Amino acid sequence: MKKEIDNIALKAINKFIYYALNYEPNQSVYVLGKTYWVPKFLTDINWGCATSHMVEKWTEISEKQETGYSVMLLFYVSLDNECKIKLLNWVLDNYKGESRLTTNEEV
């Protein structure tokens, strides 16, 4: 049972890392009189707060970074635990572009 749980965890971590390195800001959202381009998850997830708050959080982080690779990770660690779980569930349900760890993944 532990090995099965470990395998699920490894696949989930792998999927999140691939998403963090490959997401595209392909969703436009109009917030506070301005249009922002953000990743789709920002508008898909019901965060339990105003979407504008999450867009502002994302934008603040992304404007401070010289490269986009760290934005997703910094955004993730800035979330409370409830929002982290929502984001991880969204990635698990929606992202299919990760490289598989084995050729016979069933989970």
Backbone as CSV, one residue per row, in Angstrom:
resi,resn,N_x,N_y,N_z,CA_x,CA_y,CA_z,C_x,C_y,C_z
1,MET,0.816,-1.196,0.000,0.000,0.000,0.000,0.864,1.266,0.000
2,LYS,1.943,1.278,0.809,2.818,2.440,0.849,3.457,2.695,-0.509
3,LYS,3.877,1.630,-1.185,4.501,1.802,-2.495,3.509,2.403,-3.496
4,GLU,2.267,1.982,-3.438,1.239,2.519,-4.332,1.017,4.012,-4.059
5,ILE,0.946,4.384,-2.783,0.782,5.793,-2.416,1.998,6.605,-2.852
6,ASP,3.184,6.058,-2.660,4.410,6.738,-3.090,4.404,6.949,-4.605
7,ASN,3.962,5.960,-5.368,3.910,6.085,-6.830,2.935,7.175,-7.256
8,ILE,1.792,7.258,-6.590,0.823,8.316,-6.891,1.437,9.679,-6.586
9,ALA,2.112,9.783,-5.452,2.753,11.044,-5.067,3.827,11.442,-6.073
10,LEU,4.624,10.497,-6.513,5.670,10.791,-7.494,5.069,11.307,-8.796
11,LYS,3.998,10.692,-9.252,3.355,11.120,-10.492,2.756,12.514,-10.342
12,ALA,2.172,12.790,-9.185,1.581,14.106,-8.949,2.655,15.187,-8.907
13,ILE,3.754,14.917,-8.238,4.860,15.872,-8.180,5.414,16.111,-9.583
14,ASN,5.612,15.047,-10.328,6.113,15.140,-11.697,5.187,16.003,-12.555
15,LYS,3.887,15.771,-12.444,2.907,16.528,-13.223,2.961,18.011,-12.860
16,PHE,3.027,18.327,-11.568,3.058,19.717,-11.152,4.316,20.415,-11.659
17,ILE,5.451,19.765,-11.561,6.699,20.386,-12.020,6.648,20.651,-13.525
18,TYR,6.172,19.681,-14.296,6.052,19.903,-15.738,5.091,21.049,-16.041
19,TYR,3.968,21.099,-15.320,3.034,22.204,-15.546,3.688,23.533,-15.198
20,ALA,4.393,23.593,-14.070,5.039,24.832,-13.638,6.040,25.342,-14.668
21,LEU,6.655,24.434,-15.404,7.644,24.830,-16.406,7.049,25.056,-17.793
22,ASN,5.774,24.673,-17.985,5.192,24.738,-19.327,3.866,25.484,-19.429
23,TYR,3.347,26.037,-18.332,2.070,26.743,-18.409,2.198,27.935,-19.353
24,GLU,1.070,28.350,-19.896,1.059,29.538,-20.736,0.021,30.518,-20.206
25,PRO,0.358,31.796,-20.153,-0.632,32.794,-19.753,-1.573,33.063,-20.926
26,ASN,-2.551,32.190,-21.113,-3.395,32.233,-22.296,-4.846,32.613,-22.004
27,GLN,-5.088,33.128,-20.826,-6.442,33.520,-20.432,-6.435,35.011,-20.135
28,SER,-7.278,35.781,-20.832,-7.335,37.209,-20.520,-8.403,37.440,-19.461
29,VAL,-8.105,38.333,-18.550,-9.047,38.677,-17.491,-8.972,40.184,-17.273
30,TYR,-10.125,40.788,-17.144,-10.215,42.232,-16.946,-10.416,42.509,-15.462
31,VAL,-9.428,43.136,-14.842,-9.468,43.399,-13.403,-9.072,44.850,-13.145
32,LEU,-9.899,45.540,-12.400,-9.608,46.911,-11.984,-9.193,47.804,-13.155
33,GLY,-9.931,47.709,-14.241,-9.706,48.582,-15.384,-8.551,48.204,-16.283
34,LYS,-8.029,47.011,-16.123,-6.879,46.592,-16.931,-7.027,45.124,-17.322
35,THR,-6.544,44.777,-18.520,-6.576,43.390,-18.975,-5.241,42.729,-18.673
36,TYR,-5.304,41.550,-18.060,-4.111,40.763,-17.734,-4.191,39.428,-18.464
37,TRP,-3.039,38.919,-18.847,-2.954,37.566,-19.403,-2.390,36.668,-18.309
38,VAL,-3.166,35.665,-17.959,-2.816,34.789,-16.843,-3.032,33.334,-17.256
39,PRO,-2.466,32.388,-16.514,-2.739,30.979,-16.782,-4.224,30.666,-16.536
40,LYS,-4.742,29.720,-17.260,-6.163,29.374,-17.204,-6.624,29.000,-15.799
41,PHE,-5.779,28.359,-15.017,-6.205,27.924,-13.683,-6.647,29.096,-12.808
42,LEU,-6.070,30.294,-13.047,-6.416,31.432,-12.200,-7.894,31.786,-12.287
43,THR,-8.493,31.599,-13.458,-9.910,31.911,-13.611,-10.797,30.678,-13.485
44,ASP,-10.240,29.492,-13.602,-11.025,28.258,-13.494,-11.334,27.872,-12.052
45,ILE,-10.398,28.112,-11.165,-10.527,27.643,-9.781,-11.399,28.600,-8.973
46,ASN,-12.282,28.040,-8.179,-13.050,28.828,-7.215,-12.193,28.936,-5.961
47,TRP,-11.484,30.033,-5.839,-10.499,30.214,-4.777,-11.131,30.523,-3.426
48,GLY,-12.379,30.930,-3.421,-13.003,31.343,-2.168,-12.748,32.804,-1.860
49,CYS,-12.203,33.523,-2.833,-11.972,34.962,-2.725,-12.163,35.541,-4.125
50,ALA,-12.082,36.831,-4.236,-12.250,37.476,-5.536,-11.128,37.068,-6.492
51,THR,-11.496,36.811,-7.736,-10.492,36.476,-8.754,-9.462,37.591,-8.855
52,SER,-9.909,38.825,-8.676,-8.974,39.952,-8.780,-7.837,39.830,-7.762
53,HIS,-8.122,39.291,-6.582,-7.067,39.107,-5.575,-6.004,38.144,-6.092
54,MET,-6.426,37.049,-6.694,-5.465,36.060,-7.187,-4.703,36.594,-8.402
55,VAL,-5.381,37.356,-9.262,-4.701,37.967,-10.415,-3.656,38.965,-9.930
56,GLU,-4.000,39.762,-8.935,-3.035,40.714,-8.382,-1.845,39.995,-7.761
57,LYS,-2.110,38.909,-7.043,-1.028,38.127,-6.429,-0.106,37.570,-7.515
58,TRP,-0.709,36.982,-8.568,0.059,36.418,-9.681,0.889,37.507,-10.358
59,THR,0.257,38.645,-10.650,0.921,39.736,-11.364,2.070,40.308,-10.547
60,GLU,1.854,40.478,-9.263,2.912,41.002,-8.391,4.137,40.084,-8.417
61,ILE,3.906,38.802,-8.343,5.023,37.848,-8.373,5.688,37.843,-9.742
62,SER,4.883,37.798,-10.799,5.460,37.674,-12.147,6.231,38.920,-12.559
63,GLU,5.818,40.085,-12.087,6.532,41.315,-12.444,7.882,41.427,-11.743
64,LYS,8.076,40.716,-10.651,9.344,40.750,-9.918,10.379,39.773,-10.476
65,GLN,9.946,38.835,-11.304,10.840,37.775,-11.771,11.427,38.102,-13.130
66,GLU,12.692,37.760,-13.314,13.344,37.967,-14.604,12.968,36.870,-15.595
67,THR,12.686,35.687,-15.106,12.242,34.593,-15.969,10.921,34.059,-15.446
68,GLY,10.156,33.447,-16.313,8.860,32.923,-15.924,8.900,31.612,-15.181
69,TYR,10.034,30.940,-15.178,10.092,29.604,-14.587,9.810,29.583,-13.089
70,SER,10.178,30.606,-12.389,9.983,30.593,-10.938,8.627,31.146,-10.513
71,VAL,7.898,31.771,-11.414,6.639,32.419,-11.044,5.644,31.417,-10.469
72,MET,5.471,30.303,-11.137,4.487,29.320,-10.676,4.849,28.784,-9.294
73,LEU,6.112,28.502,-9.069,6.531,27.986,-7.763,6.368,29.035,-6.669
74,LEU,6.730,30.272,-6.954,6.561,31.336,-5.968,5.084,31.611,-5.697
75,PHE,4.268,31.544,-6.737,2.825,31.706,-6.547,2.295,30.595,-5.650
76,TYR,2.696,29.362,-5.926,2.245,28.217,-5.133,2.592,28.393,-3.654
77,VAL,3.824,28.749,-3.357,4.213,28.860,-1.948,3.578,30.071,-1.265
78,SER,3.049,31.010,-2.032,2.385,32.167,-1.431,0.934,31.865,-1.046
79,LEU,0.409,30.718,-1.475,-0.984,30.361,-1.206,-1.149,29.752,0.181
80,ASP,-2.351,29.876,0.730,-2.638,29.140,1.958,-2.889,27.673,1.582
81,ASN,-2.941,26.802,2.562,-3.040,25.365,2.280,-4.283,25.003,1.492
82,GLU,-5.411,25.630,1.769,-6.638,25.336,1.038,-6.499,25.659,-0.447
83,CYS,-5.895,26.793,-0.749,-5.694,27.182,-2.154,-4.625,26.316,-2.828
84,LYS,-3.611,25.897,-2.090,-2.614,24.977,-2.656,-3.284,23.690,-3.115
85,ILE,-4.176,23.166,-2.288,-4.883,21.925,-2.641,-5.749,22.145,-3.876
86,LYS,-6.422,23.276,-3.956,-7.249,23.571,-5.128,-6.400,23.632,-6.392
87,LEU,-5.245,24.278,-6.301,-4.352,24.377,-7.461,-3.821,23.000,-7.855
88,LEU,-3.381,22.227,-6.890,-2.857,20.895,-7.195,-3.928,20.014,-7.823
89,ASN,-5.146,20.079,-7.311,-6.234,19.298,-7.910,-6.525,19.745,-9.333
90,TRP,-6.462,21.047,-9.589,-6.686,21.545,-10.943,-5.619,20.993,-11.889
91,VAL,-4.367,21.052,-11.466,-3.276,20.540,-12.311,-3.465,19.048,-12.570
92,LEU,-3.785,18.287,-11.536,-3.987,16.845,-11.710,-5.120,16.556,-12.682
93,ASP,-6.177,17.330,-12.623,-7.343,17.098,-13.484,-7.182,17.623,-14.900
94,ASN,-6.362,18.639,-15.093,-6.351,19.345,-16.374,-5.061,19.262,-17.187
95,TYR,-3.944,19.010,-16.557,-2.679,19.025,-17.296,-2.294,17.625,-17.739
96,LYS,-2.043,17.477,-19.027,-1.705,16.163,-19.583,-0.363,16.165,-20.320
97,GLY,0.455,17.196,-20.154,1.667,17.334,-20.937,2.945,16.852,-20.278
98,GLU,2.825,16.206,-19.120,4.047,15.787,-18.423,4.676,14.575,-19.096
99,SER,5.973,14.445,-18.926,6.689,13.261,-19.371,6.436,12.166,-18.345
100,ARG,6.071,11.006,-18.787,5.760,9.910,-17.863,7.034,9.354,-17.245
101,LEU,6.893,8.929,-16.002,8.034,8.371,-15.289,8.309,6.936,-15.719
102,THR,7.259,6.213,-16.108,7.405,4.849,-16.610,6.525,4.703,-17.836
103,THR,6.706,3.618,-18.551,5.908,3.400,-19.751,4.570,2.751,-19.458
104,ASN,4.362,2.235,-18.255,3.124,1.533,-17.941,2.393,2.171,-16.765
105,GLU,2.277,3.496,-16.763,1.579,4.167,-15.680,0.092,3.895,-15.772
106,GLU,-0.464,3.407,-14.690,-1.899,3.136,-14.660,-2.638,4.174,-13.851
107,VAL,-1.965,4.858,-12.967,-2.619,5.808,-12.082,-2.568,7.196,-12.689
